[in-house]
Amino acid sequence: MALLGRALLILGLLVCVYGVVASLYGARARRREYVDSGRRAVYALAGLMTFAFAILEVAFLRSDFSFNVVASHSSTTTPAFYKATAAWSSQEGSLLLWVFLLSVWSSLILFLTRKRVREIAPYATAVLLGFAAFFVSLTVFFANPFSTSANPPTEGAGLDPLLLHPSMMFHPPMLYSGYTLLTVPFAFAIGALVTGRLGSEWISVTRRFALAAWLFLGIGILLGARWSYTELGWGGYWAWDAVENAALMPWLAATAFIHSVMIQERRGMLKVWNVSLILGSGTLAVLGTFLVRSGILDSIHAFGASTLGIPFVLLIATMIAGSVGLVVWRRERLRSDAQLDSLLSREAVFLFQNLVLVAMVFVIFWVTFFPLISEAVTGTKVSVGPPAFRPFIVPLALILVLLSGIGPIIAWRRVTAANLRRNFTFPVAVGLAVLVAVLVLTNAGSRPFAALMFGLGAFVAATVVQELWRGTAARRAITHDAPPLALVRLVRRNRRRYGGYIVHLGLAVLLVGVAASSSFQHSHDVTMRPGQSARVDGYVIRYVRPFARASDAKISLGAVLDVSKNGRHVTTLTTSRGFYPATGDPRVGPISVAFNGQSDSDVGLRAGVTRDIWTVINVNLQPLQSKIDEGDRLFEKLMTSLTPAQANQPTVIQSIQAERATAIIGLTSQFVKHPWPVDFLLIVSPLVTWIWLGAIIIVFGGLIALWPVPALARRRSTSPAPALSAGVPAREPA
């Protein structure tokens, strides 16, 4: 099967090359049959990559250790769910997943546009196949997932323990889906520039793909944050890690593009800006892929140093040079059809919002790459951390939330005093009331940025509620529907508009959660014995008892904690530290091997709407070290004392292994019988749950905006509706 997999990759590379040539020749010679053949090459590539990825998945599920990638990233003891998802935990498998997803999305867009944008599509096909050829060539020449070993091991190394988490298993496919989806509008933007067809047609056919990319990237980012919060054991959800930032940058750029294209569709403005945004988003998507694979920046998410850095740098340089060259070449045709009428208009708010988003991208890019920039300029690599981001990102985030509340209710073209009074009185009053209440009733005055975020979040929420209320009331006045039915039908007919409003609401909820949890968090590092307690933000956390579990796959040493407040029991938390066997190192002793592998944390968490109580244990194995060393010496002596005949008897080896397992269980039981002081990190954070709640709202709003408008509603929308136009907001384009 490995040989078939390699053959599929080579055949896929040949298909890519043929498709690029056929598409470009068909476009230049106006030979429709070659254009169609290039499109069918994309379909063929999707079939080949689907088959290849299925072969790799079967190898993981069967624990076929003749595949090197399976032997190094799975084992017979790995649960079936994690075997199926372990394929993309490797460099080789993730590259195959990337090109598989790219071929699927490329096939979908080319099928949907087979009778549209006929001048642009061949060039877009060539670009998409060019991307595919690049990634397939990486799997063929640099990181082949189907490389095999003539003498495969009987057991694999297993999956990294930190990846044994459901969020982390879905996190990479979501990010890769976002990255690959962004190549679709990138390719069509290149096609539009090459052909000079720079109206809104290329935007209309790719807008949903840009929105889907934004949605998948957002889900991936949030799953990564959840994994960090519940698995890594440091108490946070966002560390401004280089790879986290690499995913956030294209998401912010795509957010700007999704907003600014509305201005081009409605007014014919910002053509240069829009095409530059999507070209930049596509380039940032490839940059994010590069950061994970090159190892040039330290990250817990990266695969480490590899030979893929130079090919990616060449690709990114080609994308930047080609994009800039095409935009400069077509600058005359990219002139706007209209001018900005007023700074107090929806167009202006969208433009300011875009500038804020791009400024955030610039800040993140500069600080993330500053270690490399400083090393290139001064020869010294300067490390930076989260504090370097906050002075810039926090005020920009506040401005962004403010503009997300203003945008939906300010008029197009030019605002009037009547419009201001009608649309802003209620939201502003709610925002100010919440701000005053927070300052009076809490100690938020010591954290002015956080207090301001509460007020702005309330302003955005009031804006969304007001728009939904008015739209529902206007529809009820015409149709006499019940309020819930009127609301559902209103959103159904205006999915893009009201889905966007719901996204704004979710963003406000999420950022309020971020502001509260980061500004008012209480944490305490403490060392305790059983029976001792510590106080954090009014909660008394008592170390009740230790526990220990041992198996061939993992040793867990943990603690049970009782949490109370004002003398009343609140919850019981359980936290542990897991130690995995060291593999592949013959220098490690037979007892030490059980403790010297990788380790992970099992977080104790009580999540609530108002606050989270979070804890993790850090067990020092030093009190056991002398006994572990003694066990190593005894078992090494026992093994060396065996005669060759005894060493080849399975019953003798099994007996020694059983004695070794008993010794390890006895060692771990010392943690319970004679407990020593252990370190705990105790954290009480307010409104962390609001982050996940806001994320759910964002995803819900994004799905509403992405979901196609029913055909019947589209047909009805083409007919004039004077009664609706007077009361119900005009329906957005499908």
N, C-alpha and C positions, 0 to 999 in steps of 0.2 A: 504493500500500500504506500510505503514511503516513496518508492520509485514512481508510482503513479502520481503522487502529490507533486514531486519535482517536475515531472513531465507536464502537469497542468500549469505550473508556474511558468515554465519556459514557453508553452503554447500561449499562455495569457500575455506574455511579453510580446510575442510575435503578433498577436491580434491587436495589441495596442499600437504597435508601429504601423501595421497595415491600416488601422482605422484612422490614424492621424494623417497619413499620406492620402488615403481615399477621400477624406473629408475636405482637406485643403485643395486637392486637385479638382474635386467636384465643385467646390465653391468658385475657384478661379476660372475653370473652364465652363462653368454653368452646365455641368453634366449631373442631372438630378439622380441618375442611377448610382453614381459614385457617392453622392451625399447620403443616399439611403443605405448604401453598403457600409459607410462609415458609422451610421447610426446602429445598424445591425451588429457591427463589431462590438459596440458597447453592450448590447444584449448578450452576445456570445461571451464576452468577458465576465459578465455577471454570473452566467451559468458555470463557467470554469472556476471562478473564485468561490462560488457556493459549494461546488463539489470538493474543491481543495480544503476549504474550511471544515466541511463535514468530515473529511478523512482525519484531520487533526483532532477534531472533537471525539471521534470514535477511538482514536489512539489514547486519548486521556481517559475516557470512560472505561476502556479495557485495561488500563495500566500497562500499556505496551512500552516497556522501558528500552526497547531497541531504538525508539525515537529519543534522541538526546534531550530534546526540550521537555519530554514527558518525564524522563529520569531526573532532571534537575528541578522540576517544578511540581511534582506530584508524588504520591506514594500509594501503596495498597490500603493504608489506614486513613487516607484523605476521604472525607464524606463525599458521596456521589455528586451532590450539588456543587461542591467546591472543585471536584474534578472537572465538571462541565465548564466551569468558569475560569479554571486555572490557565486555559489557553492564552488569555490575554494578560496574564501576570508575567509573561516572558517577553523579551524583546522581539523574538521571532514571531510568536503568536499574535502579538499586538499589531505588528506591521501587516500581517495577513488579514487581521480583522479590519484594519484601516482600509486596505484596498478592496476588501469584500464590501464594506459599507459604501465606499465611494462608487463602486460599480453598480450597486443597487440604486442609490439615489440618482446617479447619472442616467441609468436606464429609465427610471420613473420620469424625470424631467423631459428626456428626449421623446418618450412615448407620448406624454401630454402635449408636447409642442410640435408633434410630427407634421401638423398642418398649419402651424403658426410660426411667426418670426423666421421665415424660411431663409432669409439672407443671413441672419445672425447665427442660427442653429449650427451650421457646419463648422464655423470657427469655435463656437462653444464646445462642440463635440471634440474638436482637435485639442482644445485646452484640457478638457476632462480626461481624455485618453492620455495626454501628456503627463498629467498628475499620476494616473494609474501606471503608466510605463515607469515612472520614477520609483514608485513604491514597490511595484513588482520586481524591478531590477534589484532593489535592496534585498528582497527576500531570496532572489536567485543567487546573487553574488556576495552578499555581506552577512545576512542573517537568515539562513535557510531553515524554516521550521521542520523540514523533512530530512535533515541530516540524521544519520543513524550510526550506531556502534556495532561492530562485529561481535563484541562480547558484552552484551547488555548486563547491567547489574540485576540482582534478584529483587532489590528494593530501591525505590526512588528517594531523593532527598526530601521530598515533601514540600508543601506550600509554605511560604513565609507566614508564621503565626499571626502577624499583624494583618494579613489579608483574609483571615478566617472571620469575616464579618460581612453580613448581607449587603450593607451599604457599599462596601468597597468593591464587591463583586459586580454591582450594577453601575458603579461610578465610572470606570473606564469606557464601557460601551456608550454611555450617555455623552461623555466628552468627545469620543471619536465620532459619534453621530453628528454632534454639533460642528466639529471641525470639518468633516467631509461634506456636510450640507452647505457650509459656507463656500465651498469651492464651486457650487452650482451658480449662484448669482455672480461670483467672481468671473467664471468662464463666460457667462452671457454678457457681462459688462465689457470684457475684452472683445467679444464678438461685435457688440454695439459700437465700440470705438473703432475697430478695424473697418466696419462697413459704413460708419457714419450715421447709422440709424439710432440717434441719441434722444429720441422722444421718450415717452413713458411705457412703450410697449414691452421693452426688455424688463422693466420693473414689474409690470403687471403679471408676467408669466413666472417670475422668480420670487415674488414677494412672499408667498407662502413658504417657500424653501428657506428664505432668510428668517422668517418668523419661527419656523420649525427648528432651525439651527440655534436661534436665540433660546428657544424653550428647552431643547436638549442640553445645551451648554449650562443653562441655569439649573436644571435638575442635577446635572453632574456635579456642578460646584457645590450645591447644597448637600448632596449625598456625601461628598468629600468632607464637608464641614461636620456633618453628623458623625461620620466615622472618626474624625479627629477628636470630637467631644467625648465619644463613648469608648474609644479603643486605645488611644495613644497615651492616656494617663497624665496629661499635663494640665488639664482643666479648662482648656479653651477650644474654640471651634475654628479660629482663623489665625494663622501665625504669619501671614504674609510670606509664605514659602514661595520659592521661585516658580515651581510648577503650578501652585495655586494661582499665582499672579498671571502665569501664561494662559490659563483658562479664562481668567477674569477680563483680561484686556480685549480679546475678540468679542466677548459678551457685551462689554460696554460700547465698543465700536458698532456692533450690530444693533444695540439699543438706539444709538444715535441715528443709524441708517433707517430703521423702521419708522422713526418719527419724521425724519426730514423728507422721506419720499412722499409723504402726504402733501407736502408743500409743492413738490414738482408735479404731482398728479393734479392738484387743484389749481395751481397758479403758473406752472411752467418755470418755476424758479429753482435755484440751487442745483443745477445740473452738474457743474464741476464738483461741487461739494459731495453730492450723492455718489457719483461714480468713484470719487476718491475714497469715500468712506467704505464702500464695499470692496474696493481693491485693497484698501488697508486692512479690512476685516479678514479677507482671505489670506493675506500675507501673515497677519498675526496668528491665524489658525495654524499655518504651517510652522510658524515660529514656536508655538506652544508644543507641537509635536516634536520639534527639534530639541527643545529644552529637556523633555523627558528622556530623550535617547542619547544625547551627546555627553551628558555628565559634566558640562562646563561650569554649571552652578550647583552648589550643594543643595540637595533636596531629599527628603525621605521618600518622595514619590518617584525619583528618577531611577533609571536602570543602571546608572553608573557609567564610567568611562567606556567609550566604544569607538569603533572606526567609522561611525556614521556622520560625524560632525562635518567633515569636508563636503560630502554630497549635499547635505542640507544647507550649508552656507551658500553653495553654488546655486541651489534652487531658489533660496530666498533672495539672493542678489539678482538673479534673473527676473524674478517676479517684481522686485522693486524697480529695476531699470526699465523693464518692459512697460510697467504701469505708468511710470512717470513719463516715459517717451510717448506713449499713446495719448495721454491726457494733454501734454504740451502740443502734440501734433493736431489734436482735434479741438484746441481751445476756442477757435472761432465758432464752431458748431455747438459748443457747450455754453454759449452765452444764454442768460436767462431771458424768458419771454416777457417778464414783468419785473417791476421793482418793488421793494418793500415800501408800503404806503405809510406805516407808522410804527414806532417802537412799542406802542401800546396795541398790540394785535397778536393773534394766535401765531402767525408766521414768525413774529419777532421772538415770542416766548419759546417756540420750537428751536429757533436758531440759537438763542441763549442756552437752552438746554443742551443742544448739540455741543456748543463750545465747552460747557462744563464737563460733559462726558468725555470729550477728547482731551481736555485738560487732565482729567483723572487717568486716562490711558497714558498720557505723557509722564505724569508723576510716577505711576507704577512702573513704567518701562525704565525711566531714569534711575530710580532707586534700586530696582531689581538688578539692573545691569551695572550699577555703580562699582561693584567690586572689580569687574572686568575693565571698566573704563578707567578706574584709578590705576589698575595694574598696567594698562597700556600706556598711560600718560606718565606715571611716576615710577613705575616698576614695583610698586608696593600694592598688594591686594588689600583694600580696606573693607572690612566686614560691616554691614549695616543690619539693623533689625527693625521690628515693628515701630519703635519710636520715631524712626526716620519718615514713616508714612503719615503718621497721625496729624502733624501740623498742617498738612496740605489736604489730605483726604477728608478729614472731619468737616472743615468749612465748606468744601465743595459738595459733600453729601447733604449738608443743610440747604444749600442753594438748590440742589437738585430736587429735594423733596418739596421745597417751596414752589418751584416751577412746575412740578408734576401736579400740584394743586391748582395753580393758576391756568395752565394750558387748557384743560377741558371746559372752562367756563368763560374764557375771554373770547371776544368776537374775532372773526376773520377780518382782515384788511384794516379796520380802524375801530377802536372802541369809543363808546359814547358814555356820557355821565349816567344816563339811564341804565345802560348795560352794567356799569360798575355797581350801581346801587342794587339792581335786581339780582345780580349773580354773586356778589361778594359779601353782602351784609351778613348773611347767616354763617357761611364758613369762617369768616374773619372773627365773628363774635364767638363762635365755638372754640376756635384756636386760642383766642385771647383768654377765654374763661378757663380753659384747661391749663394754660400757662400760668395764670394767676393762682389757680388751685394748687398746682404742683409746687410753686414757690412758697405758698403760705402753709400748706399741710405737710410738706416733706422738707428734707435738708438738701433739695436739689439746687438751692441757690449757690452751693459750693461747686457745682458742676454746671456752669451756664450753658455749655453746648448741649448737654443732655437735656436740660430743662427746655431749651429752645426746640430740640427735636420732638419732645412730647407735644408742645404747642403746634408745631408744623404738622406732625402726624395727625393730630385732631383736625387741623384745617383741611388736610387732604381727605380724611374720612368724611368730614361734613360735606365737602365738595361732591364726592361720589354719591353719598346718600341723597343730597339735594337733586342731582341730575337724574338718579333713578326714580326718585319720588315724582319729580315733575313729568318725566316721560311717561311713567305709569298713570299718573292722573290725567294727562292729555289723552292717552289711549283709552282709558276708561270712559272719558267724556264722549268719545266717538263710538266705541264698541260696546260699552256697558258690561265689560267683562268683570269678573271678580278680581280684586287686587292681585292675588298671586298669579292668576292666569294672565292678567294684563302685563305684569312684570316679565313673565316668561316669554310671552309673545313679543314684547318690546325688545328684549335682549336677542331673541331669535331672529328678528328682522334687522337688527343693527349689531351683529355679532362683533364685527371689527371694532366698532366704537365702544360698546359697553364692555366687551372683553378687555379692552385697554383700560377702561376706568377701573375695573376690578383688579387688574394688575397694579395700577397705581395705589389702590387701597392696600393690597398685599405688601407692596414695597414699603409703604408707610408703617404698617404693623411690624414688618421685619426690622426696619431700621430703628424703631422705638425699642424693640427688644435688644438690638445690638447696643444702643446707647445706654439702656438701663443696666444690662449685664456687664458691660465693660466699665461703666463709671461707678457703679455702686456695689461691685462685687466685694465680698469679704472672704479672705483666704488665710489659712493658718497652717504652717508646717509644724508638726508636733511629734514627739517621740513618747510612746506610751507602752506600759505593761497592762496585762489584763486587770480590769477593775479601775484603772485610771480614766480620767475624762478631761475634755477640753471644751472651752466655750467659744463659739463663733456666731456673731451677730444675734445674740440672745438664745441660741440653741446650745444645749449641753449634749455633747457627743461622747458616749462612754464605750470604752473597749471592753466588750463582754467576755469574749473567749476567742482563742485561735482555733483553726482547723487545718488539716492537711489531707491531701489526696495524692495517691501515687499510682501511676500506670506506666506501661512501656512507652506510651506516646507523650506523657506530660506529667510533671509534678506541680501541684498547686499548694501554695502556702498562703493562708488567708485569715481573715478576722471577721467576726460578727460585731457590729456596732449598734448601740441603742441610741436613738435621737429623741430628746425630749425638750419641751419648752414650758417654762413656768410650772414645772413639776408634772406636766402631763406628757404621756408618751405620744410621739409624733410618727415615728416609723422605725423600722429595723433595716440597716444596710449591711450588705455582704460584699466584701472586696477581697481580691486575691491577686497574687503574683504567680504567673505560670512560667515554669522552666522546662525547656525542651532539650532532648538529647543532642549532643554535638555529633555531627556526621562528617565522615571523610577525613578525620584528623587522627592518625594512629598514635600520636604523642599523648593524647588524653587517656588517663587511666580508666579502668573498667567501671569504677564507681563515679569518678568525676564526670564521665561522659554524660551521665544522666542530668547533670546540673549545668554544664558548660556550653550548651547550645544557645539558641535564641530565647528570648523571654518576652512575655506580654503582660498586660494588666487587664484584670476584670474589674471594671469600675462599679462602685456602689452608688446608685443614683435614685433619688426620689424626686421625680419631676412634678411640677405643679404649675397652675396658671399664673400664680404670682411670683413663685421663686422655686429654684432647684437646690436641693441639698446633694452635694457631690463629694465623693471621697475615693481615694486610692491608697493602697498600701505599698510600701517599698521594703521588702524583706532583705536584710543583710545576712548572707550565708556564712559570714566569718566565724560565728560560734560553732558551726558544724565542720569547718575546714579541716581541723586536726583529725576528726573521725573519718572524713572523706579520704584524706591522705592515707590514713591507716588502712582503710578498706582497699584502696588502690594497691598498696604494698602486699596485702594478704592475698588478694585475688591474682595479682601478677605472679606472686610466688607459687600459688596453686597451679596456674596455667603452665608455668615453666617446669613444674615438677611432673607433669604428665608424660608418660612414655608415648612414642609415636602411635602405638596401637591404641592406647587410651584416647589420644587426641582425635582419632578417627572414629571413635564409637559414639553414635548419636546419643545414647542413653547417658553417657558420662557428661557430654557437653550440656545436655538438657538439665542434668542435675546441678551442674555448676551455675547455669543460667537461673535456675530456680533459687539457688542459694543467694545469688547476686540480687535478684528481685526482692528476696526477703530482707537482705541487708539494706537495700535502698528504702524499703518501707519502714524499717526500723529507724533509719536516720531521719526520715521525714517526720516520724512520730515524735521525735525529740522536740519539735517545734510546739507540740501540744502538751507533752509531759513536762517539759522544762522550758517554758516560753521565755524568750528574751525580749528586751525592748525593740520595738519596730517603729519605723517612721510612717506617718500618715500625712497626706495633703488633704485638708478639709476646706471645702469651699461652699459658700452660700451665695447664689447669684439670682438676682431678681429678673423676671420676665424672659428667661431663656426660651421658654416654651413659645413665646410670641414669635421668635425667629422661625421656628418650624411651622407655626400656624400661618405666619405671613407667607412662607414658602408655598404652603398648600394653596393659599388664596391666589398667589401669583400663577401657579401651575393651572389652577382652575380657570382663571381669566385668560391665560395664554391658550388653553384648549378651546375656549369659546371663540376667541379671535381667529384661531387657526381653522376651526371646523367649517367646512364649506356651507354656503348658504343654500338651502333647498332650491331645486330647479323651479318649483312653483312660485316661490317667493321672488326669485330673480325675474321670472316672466312678469309678475305683477308689478315689480318695481320699475319696469320699463314703461308702464302706463301712467298717465298723469293722475295725481291724487290730490286735488285741491284741499279737501278737508283735512287730510293728514298733514299736508305741508304747513297748515296754519298752527297745528298744535303739537304734533309729534316730530322730533328731530329727524331730519332727512337721513335715509339709510345710506350707510357707507358703501363704496363699491365692493363687489364680491371679491 
